[in-house]
Amino acid sequence: MFGFLAGGAKMAPQDAVTKAKAGEITLIDVRDHSEVKSTGKAKGAIVVPLAVMQFQCDPKGPDFNKDIDPSKPIALYCASGARSMMGIRILKKLGYDQVFNIGGLGHWHQAGGEITR
């Protein structure tokens, strides 16, 4: 179910799909808006590009994205899993405890996750 990697934990995409459907996690897409526009995003995901993550994910900051629930575990994805791993580091520095990398959008889709455009 959970495995640990350098810099954060990995969540199996199948587990992320199940937990997202149940409302048990916050799903964040860390890709740029142009990428999301061309490929779509995981159903229910909040788009927070890596470049602005430290601002939009800081509950104490003025630019905090109110769609993020700091009390829930957060699962991140990008195109391949590299940027989402960087995102985990940012969230850890902001004080988030349960943050997971599910890899890329393709992993989500292969696990049965729906994509919206």
Buried (B, 14 or more C-beta within 10 A) or exposed (E): EEEEEEEBBBBBBBBBBBBBBEEEBBBBBBBBEEBBEEBBBBBBBBBBBBEEBBEBBBEEEEEBBEEBEBEBBBBBBBBEBBBBBBBBBBBEEBEBEBBBBBBBBBBBBEBEBBBEE
